[in-house]
Amino acid sequence: MTAPVILLAAYDPGAFHAQWQLPGAAPAGLSGFRLDITGSGGFAAREEVGASSRSDMWDVTLTDLSQTYVFTVTVLINGAPGDTSLPVTLLTAALSLTGIVYDLDPDTLTLSWAPPKSGAEGGMATVTGGGGTHNGQGKNGTRIAVTLDPSDTYQITARAYADAGVVLGPTSPVYAPVILPLTLTAITYDLQPDIVTVSWVPPTGTATGGLATVAGDGATRNGTGTVGAKVRVTLDTTKTYQVTARGAAYDGLVMGPASDAYAPIADPLSLTEITYDTDPADVLTVGWGSLRGGADAGLATLVGGGAVHSQSGVSNAVFPGTLNSGTAYQITARPTSHDGLVQGPASPVYAPIIDPLDVTVISYDLSPDMLSAEWNPPPAPATGGNATLVTPTAVLNDSGTVSAVFSTTLDAAKAYSLTLRPSAHGGLVLGPASPAFTPIVEPLPLISLVYDVGQLTVQWTPPAAPAASGQATLTGPSILRYGEGKAGAPFAITLDPSLSYSVTFRPVSADGIVHGPVSEVFHPIAQPIALKSIVYDVTPSETLGVAWEAPAAPAAAGLAVLHTSSGVKSQTGTSAVSFATAVTTADTITARLIDSTGRIEGPASADHTPIVETTTISLVSYDLDPDLVTADWAPASATPNPAYRAELTPAGGTSQYATGSATTAQFPGTLPVGEDSSVRVRITDAADLVRGPQSAAVIPITEQPGGARLDYLTSDQFRGTWSAVTGYDGYLYRFDTGDTPGTPTASAGPNVTIDQAIAAGTAYAFRVRVKTANAQGPWSTPAPGPYLMSAQTEHDGLGRLTRFSATGFGDFVYSRDAFGNILSASFAPASGGRGE
């Protein structure tokens, strides 16, 4: 047999490489070999080589790969065809490589390809470089145990084979393996959208990018990129995942060693605080709860002011430094592991709060017991405020948009501290803490609330620290005023006595922010005291009495104050008081209304000077028809602008008073006969308010002498007699002539002779009364005297009497007829005359 045996039929476009051998010695006449490639579609190509050739590189290109091509070798004997080899079917399709992966530990290069075309038995891979060649073959890929040196250059090719490697298909492109693993910089899981982002240092060597792989929950997901890759995947926090990455080239066909496998973090941090403080140092603290999902730390990132800052920690991250108000900042945080390489989902973006709260008031109130704090609405990003009250036994917190309230009872004997911060996101984000405020627990005790026309003054006991002063509030119809002071506050105001007003007050701190409990509501007394009298008496003892109208609420009593050279004395009473003391015209007395506690005082009256001068009654006379008591007294000599108050007190009856500037007074009325009535007089001021001591009492005389008689003695004398009355100093009698009263004349006894010539037509009367040094009783009933009439007549023309008139007696008038007969007669007695 001289038929050649084909050892190699390797097709590459434009370069067909064939090798063959003869089974034995060359036949005689061997002149060469003829190589034939024929196609099922009529293609034919031939090449002849010399007798010594056993291989050939043939420049042939098979363009129609839909044909089946066969290669044969024929022996030429003396130029004529001899035996022909068995035909082999050429492989014209190159392997479709799907991966060239270099792994470490163990060092292995793994090639994979798509199943070869029909006719191929598998594939063959070759690695050359580093001073050697390494091969491997397999149906769908191969593993080549080889250690690649990053400092050397390597090439990798692969081709399909058949007939146990005799037939080789076209050589794949030449690939350089990726030898170095990627240097990962971050493995980050984010939500919405759910993505695992793997970042690495730009690769060196042949790699042009990288491939990231997330495996777990029964699936593998990949992503590629130059310096990182994003893998869309939703991680289940209850499942286990692994993330790896490889350097890649040729669009991911060639990959380098896999990175270490990392477990991604699916659980975000549970942030507990984002707090900016300025005391004792400027620092921003981001805190979080316990770590989950494989995290071993947290990483917070602060962006703002043209810079990015990151800090990490197990339970918090601290950023020292000052944040500038007006600069926009953003803070986020992620859970991390592997020194921050692996990062879980980012928290929401928060803006730190830089500006502290503008606290306006911190007040503690009673009934109900409550501590409250108020502040002005904070600027964004803050949406409210948080208040923290530290007590000896607990730490209490409350929050609100512009206020916070603690319903608690504070003990004045214990220490408390209240701080406030601006807040947002339900208190997660907190701004700088305010200074620590000490609540004021004790109310201010009222000393006095005094109104004088034009000014209301409230006084309290000066407060102890932490209070520095007190603040008072006056309210009324259309009135709201404030006053402040260490021990009290004045209000320049005129109160309307017909209206109601209220005053409260509370202790406050020096800056006016911290307020203690509000006092009870006090009602100032606007009504002036209605003085009725200021009376000085010297019998039975020296007393100065002050009386006023009974007050209406809120007043309950009156306060009288006596200023003397020896000191100040005061007395309170519902409607009157009495000072058991001697006074002088150098003393003064004032009075005002007060409440039941004596702490609230109304307007003070004017200063009044007591009247100490006493007058003397010179005469008290009692007259009848009409019944009238007349009193006369001496004028005051030491009292300016005096007036007088006379008092008649009938025995068993009600006193009568007469006031005025005159030194006489009359009291109409009938006095009981034989019983002691009395008349007294005081010197007063013009208003009858201030009154001096009573004069000595004078008892009016009520007895009348009886039996008065006037007899005619001679033409020039009358005699008056009456019944004697004992117990008095004497008598006064009066001889009245006609309508002219006579001059009262004193008499020691009940018999007098009156020298008076009788005159016709004149009526005479005699009266008598008893007397003392300063009293005179009623005149007796007038006793008429003898009457000497003077008569006058009138006649008609016939001489007949028509009128008879007697002076003091009356007139008789007659009417007659023509015959002189008296038809009628009439009598008209003279007024007061005897004819009556």
C-alpha positions in Angstrom: 0.0 0.0 0.0 1.3 3.4 -1.0 -1.7 5.5 -0.1 -0.7 8.5 2.0 -2.0 8.9 5.6 -3.2 12.4 6.5 -1.7 13.6 9.7 -3.1 17.2 9.8 -5.6 19.1 7.9 -5.9 22.5 9.5 -7.8 25.2 7.8 -7.4 28.9 8.3 -8.7 31.3 5.8 -5.9 31.9 3.3 -3.7 29.4 5.0 -4.4 25.7 4.7 -1.8 23.6 6.5 -1.6 19.9 5.7 0.7 17.1 6.9 0.8 13.5 5.7 3.0 10.5 5.6 3.5 7.3 3.6 2.8 4.0 5.4 6.0 2.5 4.3 9.0 3.2 2.1 8.5 5.5 -0.8 7.5 3.7 -3.9 9.6 3.5 -6.9 9.0 6.3 -9.3 7.5 8.6 -6.6 7.5 12.0 -8.3 5.4 14.0 -5.8 2.0 14.5 -4.2 -1.3 16.1 -5.3 -3.4 17.8 -2.8 -7.1 18.2 -3.5 -9.9 20.1 -1.8 -13.3 19.6 -3.3 -16.6 21.1 -2.2 -20.1 19.7 -2.3 -21.1 22.7 -4.4 -18.5 22.1 -7.1 -15.6 23.8 -5.5 -12.2 22.4 -6.4 -8.7 23.4 -5.5 -5.5 21.5 -6.2 -1.9 21.8 -5.2 1.1 19.5 -6.2 4.2 19.2 -4.2 7.5 17.4 -4.6 8.2 13.8 -3.6 10.1 14.9 -0.5 7.3 17.0 0.9 5.3 15.7 3.7 3.5 19.0 4.6 2.3 22.1 2.8 1.0 25.5 3.6 -1.6 26.3 0.9 -3.0 29.7 0.3 -6.6 28.8 -0.1 -9.8 30.5 1.1 -13.1 28.7 1.4 -15.7 31.3 0.9 -18.9 29.3 0.8 -19.0 27.8 4.2 -22.4 26.2 3.4 -20.5 23.5 1.3 -18.9 20.5 2.7 -15.2 20.3 1.8 -13.1 17.2 1.6 -9.3 17.0 1.5 -7.3 14.2 0.0 -3.6 13.4 -0.8 -2.7 11.4 -3.9 0.7 9.8 -4.7 2.2 10.8 -8.0 4.3 8.0 -9.6 6.3 9.4 -12.4 3.8 12.2 -12.6 0.8 9.9 -12.8 -1.7 9.6 -9.9 -1.2 6.7 -7.8 -2.9 5.7 -4.5 -5.0 8.4 -2.8 -5.4 8.8 1.0 -8.6 8.4 2.7 -10.5 11.7 2.4 -11.0 13.9 5.5 -13.8 16.4 5.9 -12.4 19.9 6.6 -13.6 22.0 9.5 -14.3 25.4 8.1 -16.1 27.1 11.1 -14.1 28.6 13.9 -14.9 27.8 17.5 -17.2 30.3 19.2 -15.4 31.1 22.4 -17.7 32.0 25.3 -15.1 32.6 28.0 -11.4 32.7 28.8 -11.1 32.9 32.6 -8.0 32.8 34.7 -8.3 31.7 38.3 -6.0 31.5 41.1 -5.6 28.9 43.8 -5.3 26.7 41.9 -3.9 28.6 39.0 -6.0 27.6 36.1 -7.0 29.0 32.8 -10.4 27.9 31.7 -11.7 28.3 28.2 -15.2 27.6 27.2 -16.9 27.7 23.8 -20.2 27.0 22.2 -20.7 23.5 21.0 -18.7 23.1 17.7 -20.3 22.8 14.3 -21.3 19.5 12.9 -18.4 17.3 12.1 -16.2 18.6 14.9 -15.4 16.5 17.9 -14.4 19.3 20.3 -12.0 22.1 20.7 -8.4 22.6 21.4 -6.9 25.6 23.3 -3.3 26.8 23.3 -1.6 29.1 25.7 1.8 30.4 24.7 4.1 32.7 26.5 6.4 32.8 29.5 8.7 30.5 27.7 6.3 27.7 27.1 3.2 26.4 25.4 0.2 24.8 27.2 -2.6 23.0 25.5 -5.9 21.7 26.5 -8.9 20.3 24.7 -12.5 19.3 25.4 -15.9 19.1 24.0 -17.2 22.5 25.2 -14.1 23.9 26.9 -10.9 23.1 28.7 -9.0 23.8 31.8 -5.3 24.4 31.5 -3.3 24.3 34.7 -0.9 27.1 34.3 0.5 29.9 36.4 0.6 33.2 34.5 3.2 35.7 35.3 1.9 39.3 35.2 5.3 40.4 33.9 5.1 38.1 30.8 3.1 38.2 27.7 0.7 35.4 26.8 -1.5 34.5 23.9 -4.4 32.2 23.8 -6.0 30.6 20.7 -8.5 27.8 20.2 -9.8 25.8 17.2 -12.2 23.0 16.6 -10.9 19.5 15.8 -12.0 16.2 14.4 -10.6 12.8 13.6 -8.7 12.8 16.9 -7.1 16.1 16.1 -6.1 15.4 12.5 -8.6 17.9 11.3 -8.5 21.4 12.7 -10.8 24.2 12.1 -9.9 27.9 11.8 -7.9 29.4 14.6 -9.8 31.7 16.9 -8.6 35.3 17.3 -5.6 35.6 19.6 -6.5 36.7 23.1 -4.3 37.9 25.9 -5.4 36.5 29.3 -6.3 38.9 32.2 -3.9 37.9 34.9 -4.4 40.4 37.7 -7.5 40.4 39.9 -9.5 43.6 40.3 -8.8 45.9 43.2 -12.4 46.5 44.6 -13.2 49.9 46.1 -16.8 49.5 47.0 -19.7 47.0 47.0 -22.8 49.1 47.6 -26.4 48.1 47.7 -29.0 50.8 47.0 -32.8 50.8 47.1 -35.3 52.4 44.7 -34.1 51.2 42.3 -32.6 48.1 43.9 -29.0 47.9 42.6 -25.8 46.4 43.7 -22.9 48.6 42.6 -19.4 47.2 42.5 -16.6 49.6 42.0 -12.9 49.0 41.4 -9.6 50.6 40.6 -9.2 51.1 36.9 -7.6 47.7 35.8 -4.1 47.4 34.5 -2.6 44.9 32.0 -4.9 43.5 29.3 -8.1 44.1 31.2 -10.3 46.9 29.9 -13.0 46.6 32.5 -14.6 44.3 34.9 -17.5 41.9 35.5 -19.4 41.9 38.8 -21.5 38.9 39.8 -24.2 38.7 42.5 -25.1 35.1 43.3 -27.8 34.0 45.7 -31.4 33.0 46.1 -31.0 30.5 43.3 -29.9 33.1 40.7 -26.8 34.8 39.4 -26.8 38.3 38.0 -24.0 40.1 36.3 -23.0 43.6 35.4 -20.0 45.0 33.6 -18.2 48.3 33.4 -14.9 50.0 33.1 -14.4 50.9 36.7 -17.5 49.5 38.1 -20.7 47.7 37.4 -24.3 48.0 38.4 -26.3 44.8 39.0 -30.1 45.2 39.2 -31.2 42.9 41.9 -33.5 43.0 44.9 -31.8 41.4 47.9 -34.0 39.5 50.4 -32.7 40.3 53.9 -33.5 36.7 54.8 -31.3 35.1 52.1 -27.5 34.8 51.6 -25.7 36.4 48.6 -22.2 36.6 47.4 -20.6 39.3 45.3 -17.5 38.8 43.2 -15.8 40.7 40.4 -13.2 39.9 37.7 -11.1 42.0 35.4 -12.4 41.6 31.8 -11.3 42.2 28.3 -12.8 41.6 24.9 -16.2 42.6 26.0 -16.1 40.3 28.9 -14.9 37.2 26.9 -11.6 37.2 28.7 -11.7 37.5 32.5 -9.1 37.6 35.2 -9.1 36.0 38.6 -12.2 36.4 40.7 -12.1 38.8 43.6 -12.8 37.6 47.1 -16.4 36.8 47.6 -18.3 39.4 49.7 -21.7 39.2 51.3 -23.7 42.3 50.3 -25.5 44.2 53.1 -29.2 44.4 52.4 -30.4 46.0 55.6 -30.1 49.8 55.9 -28.9 51.5 59.0 -31.6 52.4 61.6 -30.6 56.0 62.3 -31.1 57.2 65.8 -29.8 60.7 65.7 -28.3 63.4 63.5 -27.3 66.0 66.1 -25.3 69.2 65.6 -23.8 70.6 68.8 -21.9 73.8 69.4 -21.0 73.4 73.1 -18.5 72.5 74.3 -17.2 72.1 70.7 -18.8 72.2 67.2 -19.5 68.7 66.3 -22.0 66.8 64.1 -22.9 63.3 65.4 -24.7 60.7 63.4 -25.9 57.7 65.4 -27.6 54.4 64.5 -29.0 51.4 66.2 -27.6 47.8 66.2 -26.0 46.6 63.0 -27.7 43.9 60.9 -27.1 41.9 57.8 -23.4 41.3 58.3 -22.5 45.0 58.8 -19.8 45.6 61.3 -19.8 49.4 61.2 -21.6 52.4 59.7 -20.4 55.1 57.4 -21.8 58.6 57.4 -21.2 61.1 54.6 -21.5 64.9 55.0 -21.7 66.9 51.8 -21.7 70.7 51.7 -19.6 73.8 51.4 -17.9 72.3 48.3 -16.5 69.3 50.2 -17.4 65.8 51.1 -16.5 64.3 54.5 -17.0 60.7 55.6 -16.7 59.2 59.1 -17.4 55.7 60.3 -18.0 54.0 63.6 -19.7 51.0 65.2 -22.6 53.0 66.7 -22.0 56.5 65.4 -19.9 58.8 63.3 -18.6 62.1 64.5 -17.7 65.1 62.3 -15.7 67.7 64.2 -15.9 71.3 62.9 -18.2 74.2 62.4 -21.2 74.1 60.1 -21.9 77.5 58.5 -25.4 78.8 58.8 -26.7 79.6 55.3 -24.7 76.8 53.7 -26.6 73.8 52.4 -25.4 70.4 53.8 -26.6 66.9 53.2 -26.0 63.8 55.4 -26.5 60.2 54.6 -25.3 56.9 56.2 -24.8 53.3 55.2 -24.0 50.1 57.0 -20.6 48.7 56.1 -18.3 45.7 56.4 -14.7 44.8 55.4 -13.5 48.3 56.4 -16.1 50.0 54.4 -15.6 48.1 51.2 -19.1 46.6 51.4 -21.9 49.1 52.0 -25.5 48.6 52.5 -28.4 50.9 51.4 -28.0 54.6 52.0 -30.3 56.2 54.4 -32.6 59.0 53.2 -30.8 62.3 52.7 -31.1 64.6 55.7 -30.1 68.2 56.2 -28.4 68.9 59.5 -29.9 71.7 61.6 -27.4 74.4 62.3 -29.3 77.2 64.0 -30.4 76.8 67.6 -34.0 77.4 68.7 -35.1 80.9 69.5 -36.6 80.2 72.9 -39.2 82.7 73.9 -40.5 81.5 77.2 -40.2 78.6 79.7 -42.9 78.7 82.3 -43.9 76.6 85.2 -47.6 76.8 86.3 -49.6 75.3 89.1 -53.2 73.9 89.1 -52.5 71.9 87.0 -48.8 71.5 87.5 -47.2 71.9 84.2 -43.8 73.0 82.7 -44.0 74.4 79.2 -41.5 75.7 76.7 -42.2 77.9 73.7 -40.1 79.1 70.8 -40.4 81.0 67.6 -41.0 78.8 64.5 -37.6 77.5 63.5 -36.2 78.1 60.0 -35.9 75.1 57.6 -34.8 72.4 57.7 -36.1 72.3 61.3 -39.8 71.7 61.6 -40.2 72.0 65.4 -38.3 71.5 68.6 -37.5 68.9 71.2 -37.4 69.6 74.9 -35.6 67.5 77.5 -36.3 67.8 81.2 -33.8 66.2 83.5 -35.2 65.5 87.0 -33.5 63.8 89.9 -35.2 60.5 89.0 -35.9 60.6 85.2 -35.3 62.2 81.9 -38.4 63.4 80.2 -38.9 64.5 76.6 -41.5 66.2 74.6 -41.7 67.9 71.2 -43.8 70.2 69.2 -43.9 72.7 66.4 -43.5 75.8 68.6 -44.0 74.4 72.1 -43.5 71.4 74.5 -45.4 70.6 77.7 -44.5 68.4 80.7 -47.4 67.6 83.0 -45.4 67.1 86.1 -45.0 68.6 89.6 -41.7 70.2 90.4 -40.3 70.2 93.9 -38.6 73.5 94.9 -36.1 71.5 97.0 -34.8 69.6 94.0 -32.7 70.4 91.0 -34.0 70.4 87.4 -32.6 71.2 84.0 -34.3 71.9 80.7 -32.7 72.1 77.3 -34.2 72.5 73.9 -33.1 71.7 70.4 -34.6 72.4 67.0 -35.7 69.2 65.3 -36.9 67.6 62.1 -38.0 64.1 61.0 -39.7 63.3 64.3 -36.7 64.2 66.4 -34.2 62.3 64.4 -32.4 65.4 63.3 -31.5 67.8 66.1 -29.9 71.2 66.1 -27.7 72.8 68.7 -28.8 72.5 72.3 -30.0 75.7 74.0 -28.3 76.7 77.3 -29.6 74.6 80.2 -32.5 76.4 81.8 -33.4 75.9 85.4 -37.2 76.1 85.9 -38.5 78.5 88.5 -40.6 76.5 90.8 -41.8 78.9 93.6 -44.4 81.6 93.0 -43.9 85.1 94.2 -45.6 86.0 97.5 -47.7 89.2 97.3 -46.8 92.0 99.7 -49.2 94.6 98.5 -51.3 95.8 95.6 -52.0 99.5 96.0 -53.9 101.8 93.8 -53.6 105.5 94.1 -55.1 107.7 91.4 -52.9 107.6 88.4 -50.8 104.6 89.5 -51.2 101.0 90.5 -48.3 99.4 92.3 -47.8 95.7 93.0 -45.1 94.6 95.4 -43.8 91.1 96.1 -41.0 89.5 98.0 -37.8 89.7 95.9 -37.3 86.2 94.4 -34.3 84.0 94.9 -32.2 82.5 92.1 -32.8 81.3 89.4 -35.4 84.1 89.4 -34.1 87.6 89.1 -37.2 89.7 89.2 -41.0 89.5 88.8 -43.3 90.3 85.9 -46.8 91.6 86.5 -49.7 91.6 84.1 -52.6 94.0 84.4 -55.8 93.2 82.4 -59.1 94.9 82.1 -61.6 96.0 79.5 -59.4 96.8 76.4 -56.3 96.8 78.7 -53.3 94.6 78.7 -50.2 95.9 80.3 -47.0 94.5 81.7 -44.6 95.6 84.3 -41.4 94.2 85.8 -39.1 94.8 88.7 -37.0 93.2 91.4 -39.6 93.7 94.2 -42.6 95.1 92.4 -43.9 96.9 89.3 -45.8 100.2 88.9 -48.5 100.9 86.3 -49.1 104.5 85.4 -52.9 104.2 84.8 -56.2 105.6 86.0 -58.6 102.9 86.9 -62.4 103.2 86.4 -64.1 102.3 89.7 -67.1 101.0 87.8 -65.0 98.4 85.9 -63.2 95.2 87.0 -59.4 94.7 86.7 -57.1 91.7 87.3 -53.5 91.6 88.3 -51.2 88.5 88.2 -47.5 88.2 88.5 -44.8 85.6 88.3 -41.0 85.4 88.9 -38.8 85.6 85.8 -35.1 85.0 85.0 -32.7 87.8 84.2 -33.1 87.2 80.5 -36.9 87.2 80.8 -37.2 83.7 79.3 -37.8 81.5 82.4 -41.1 82.2 84.2 -42.2 80.8 87.5 -45.8 80.0 88.6 -48.4 82.6 88.0 -49.8 84.1 91.2 -53.5 83.9 92.0 -55.6 86.5 90.4 -55.8 89.7 92.4 -58.4 92.4 91.8 -57.2 95.9 92.5 -59.5 98.2 94.4 -60.3 101.2 92.3 -63.0 102.6 94.4 -62.0 105.4 96.7 -63.1 105.1 100.3 -66.3 107.0 101.0 -65.5 108.6 104.3 -68.4 109.5 106.4 -66.7 111.1 109.4 -63.5 111.8 111.2 -64.5 112.6 114.7 -62.3 113.6 117.6 -63.7 113.3 121.1 -62.1 114.0 124.4 -64.8 112.6 126.7 -65.1 110.1 128.2 -61.6 109.6 126.8 -59.5 111.0 124.0 -60.4 109.1 120.8 -60.2 109.7 117.1 -62.9 107.8 115.2 -63.0 107.3 111.4 -66.1 106.0 109.7 -66.9 105.2 106.1 -69.5 103.6 103.9 -69.3 99.7 104.0 -67.3 98.7 101.0 -68.3 96.5 98.1 -66.1 93.7 96.6 -63.3 93.3 96.0 -62.9 95.6 99.1 -63.8 94.1 102.4 -62.7 96.7 104.9 -61.0 100.0 105.4 -57.6 101.1 106.7 -57.1 104.3 108.5 -53.6 105.6 109.1 -52.9 108.3 111.7 -49.6 110.2 111.4 -48.5 111.8 114.6 -45.3 113.3 115.8 -44.7 110.2 117.8 -45.2 107.8 115.0 -47.7 106.2 112.6 -50.7 104.2 113.8 -53.1 102.3 111.7 -56.4 100.5 112.3 -58.6 98.4 110.1 -62.3 97.8 110.3 -65.4 97.0 108.2 -66.8 100.5 108.4 -65.2 102.3 111.2 -62.1 102.4 113.5 -61.1 104.3 116.6 -57.7 105.5 117.8 -57.5 105.8 121.6 -55.1 108.7 121.5 -54.9 112.4 121.8 -54.3 114.3 118.5 -53.1 117.8 117.5 -53.5 119.9 114.5 -50.0 118.8 113.5 -51.3 115.3 113.0 -53.0 113.9 109.8 -55.3 111.0 109.1 -55.9 109.2 105.8 -58.0 106.2 104.9 -58.4 103.7 102.1 -60.3 100.5 101.3 -58.5 97.2 101.6 -59.3 93.5 100.9 -59.8 90.9 103.5 -56.1 90.1 103.6 -55.0 93.7 104.0 -52.7 93.4 101.0 -54.8 95.0 98.4 -55.4 98.7 99.0 -57.6 101.2 97.1 -56.9 104.9 96.6 -55.9 106.8 99.7 -58.2 109.6 100.8 -56.9 113.1 101.1 -54.9 113.9 104.3 -57.2 115.3 106.9 -56.2 117.4 109.9 -58.1 116.5 113.0 -60.2 119.3 114.6 -59.4 119.6 118.2 -61.2 122.9 119.1 -64.4 122.8 121.1 -67.2 125.4 121.0 -69.5 126.4 123.8 -73.3 126.6 123.5 -74.4 130.0 124.6 -78.2 129.4 124.5 -80.7 126.7 123.9 -84.3 127.9 123.7 -87.4 125.9 123.3 -90.5 127.4 121.8 -94.0 126.2 121.1 -96.5 127.0 118.4 -94.5 126.2 116.3 -92.5 123.8 118.4 -88.9 124.7 117.8 -85.5 124.3 119.5 -83.0 127.0 118.8 -79.3 126.7 119.7 -76.6 129.3 119.6 -72.9 128.9 120.2 -69.6 130.6 120.2 -67.7 130.8 116.8 -64.5 128.8 116.4 -61.3 130.7 116.8 -58.6 128.2 115.9 -60.1 126.2 113.1 -59.7 127.4 109.5 -62.9 127.8 107.5 -65.0 126.3 110.2 -68.5 124.9 110.0 -70.7 123.4 112.7 -72.7 120.3 113.4 -75.4 120.7 116.0 -77.2 117.7 117.4 -80.5 117.6 119.2 -81.2 114.4 120.9 -84.8 114.2 122.2 -85.3 112.0 125.3 -86.1 108.6 124.0 -86.0 109.8 120.4 -83.8 110.0 117.3 -81.2 112.7 117.1 -81.6 115.5 114.6 -78.6 117.3 113.1 -78.1 120.7 111.6 -74.9 121.7 109.7 -73.6 124.8 108.2 -71.3 127.7 108.8 -73.8 129.7 111.0 -73.4 129.7 114.7 -77.1 129.0 115.3 -79.4 126.1 114.4 -83.1 125.4 114.8 -84.7 122.0 115.3 -88.4 121.8 114.7 -90.3 119.3 116.8 -91.9 118.7 120.2 -89.7 117.6 123.1 -91.0 115.3 125.8 -91.9 117.4 128.8 -90.1 116.6 132.0 -87.5 114.4 130.3 -83.9 115.3 129.6 -83.2 115.9 125.9 -79.8 117.4 125.0 -78.2 119.7 122.5 -74.5 119.4 121.5 -72.4 121.2 118.9 -69.1 120.2 117.1 -66.8 122.3 115.0 -66.4 120.7 111.6 -64.9 121.3 108.2 -67.0 122.7 105.4 -68.0 119.2 104.2 -69.0 118.1 107.7 -66.4 115.3 107.4 -63.9 116.2 110.0 -65.4 117.0 113.3 -64.0 118.3 116.5 -65.0 117.3 120.1 -68.6 117.7 121.2 -69.4 120.8 123.2 -70.8 120.3 126.7 -74.4 119.2 126.4 -77.2 121.7 127.2 -80.5 120.3 128.3 -83.4 122.2 126.7 -86.1 123.4 129.2 -89.5 122.0 128.4 -91.5 123.3 131.4 -93.9 126.3 131.0 -94.8 128.5 133.9 -98.6 128.3 134.5 -101.2 130.8 135.8 -99.8 133.8 133.9 -102.0 136.9 134.4 -101.8 140.5 133.4 -103.8 143.0 135.5 -104.4 146.7 135.3 -103.2 148.6 138.3 -103.3 152.2 137.3 -103.4 154.2 134.1 -99.6 153.8 134.1 -99.0 150.4 135.5 -99.7 146.7 135.0 -99.0 143.7 137.1 -97.8 140.3 135.8 -98.1 137.2 137.9 -97.6 133.4 137.3 -97.2 130.2 139.2 -93.7 129.7 140.5 -91.5 126.9 139.0 -88.6 125.5 140.9 -85.2 124.1 139.8 -84.2 126.9 137.4 -82.2 130.1 137.7 -85.2 132.4 137.1 -87.6 133.7 134.6 -88.0 135.9 131.5 -91.2 137.7 131.0 -92.4 139.7 128.0 -95.0 142.5 127.9 -96.4 142.6 124.3 -98.1 145.8 123.1 -100.4 145.2 120.2 -98.4 143.4 117.5 -95.1 144.4 119.0 -93.4 141.8 121.1 -91.9 143.1 124.2 -88.3 142.8 125.3 -87.7 139.7 127.4 -86.8 140.8 130.9 -85.4 138.7 133.7 -87.2 138.2 136.9 -86.3 136.3 139.9 -89.8 135.7 141.1 -93.4 135.2 139.9 -94.6 138.8 140.4 -93.6 141.8 138.4 -94.8 145.4 138.0 -94.8 146.8 134.5 -94.7 150.5 134.0 -96.9 151.1 130.9 -99.6 153.7 130.3 -102.8 152.1 128.9 -103.9 153.3 125.6 -107.4 153.0 124.2 -107.8 150.4 121.4 -104.5 148.7 122.2 -104.3 145.0 123.2 -101.8 143.9 125.8 -100.4 140.5 126.5 -98.0 138.9 129.1 -95.8 135.9 128.6 -93.2 134.2 130.9 -90.6 131.4 130.6 -88.1 129.8 132.9 -84.4 130.0 132.2 -80.9 128.9 133.2 -77.6 130.3 132.3 -77.7 128.8 128.8 -81.3 127.5 128.3 -84.8 129.0 128.1 -88.0 127.1 128.3 -91.2 127.7 126.2 -93.2 130.9 126.7 -96.3 130.5 128.7 -99.6 130.9 127.0 -100.1 134.6 126.4 -102.2 136.3 129.2 -104.2 139.1 127.8 -104.4 142.4 129.7 -107.3 144.9 130.2 -108.6 146.5 127.0 -109.7 150.1 126.6 -111.8 150.3 123.5 -112.3 153.3 121.2 -115.6 153.2 119.3 -116.7 154.7 116.0 -120.2 155.0 114.5 -121.8 155.6 111.0 -125.4 156.7 110.2 -127.5 156.9 107.1 -129.0 160.1 105.7 -132.0 159.9 108.1 -129.6 159.7 111.0 -130.1 156.0 111.6 -127.1 153.8 112.9 -125.7 151.6 110.2 -122.2 150.7 111.6 -120.6 150.4 115.0 -116.8 149.7 115.2 -114.7 149.2 118.3 -111.0 149.1 117.8 -109.6 145.8 118.8 -113.1 144.4 119.1 -114.8 144.3 115.7 -117.4 145.8 113.4 -121.3 145.7 113.7 -123.0 146.5 110.4 -126.8 147.0 110.1 -129.2 147.2 107.2 -132.6 148.9 107.4 -135.7 149.2 105.3 -137.3 152.5 104.3 -139.1 152.7 107.6 -136.0 152.3 109.6 -136.6 148.7 110.6 -133.4 146.6 111.0 -133.4 144.0 108.3 -130.1 142.3 109.2 -127.0 142.7 111.3 -123.5 141.3 111.0 -120.4 141.2 113.2 -116.8 140.9 112.0 -114.4 140.5 114.9 -111.0 142.2 114.7 -108.1 139.8 114.0 -106.6 138.9 117.4 -109.0 141.1 119.0 -111.2 140.5 122.0 -114.3 140.2 119.9 -113.2 136.8 118.8 
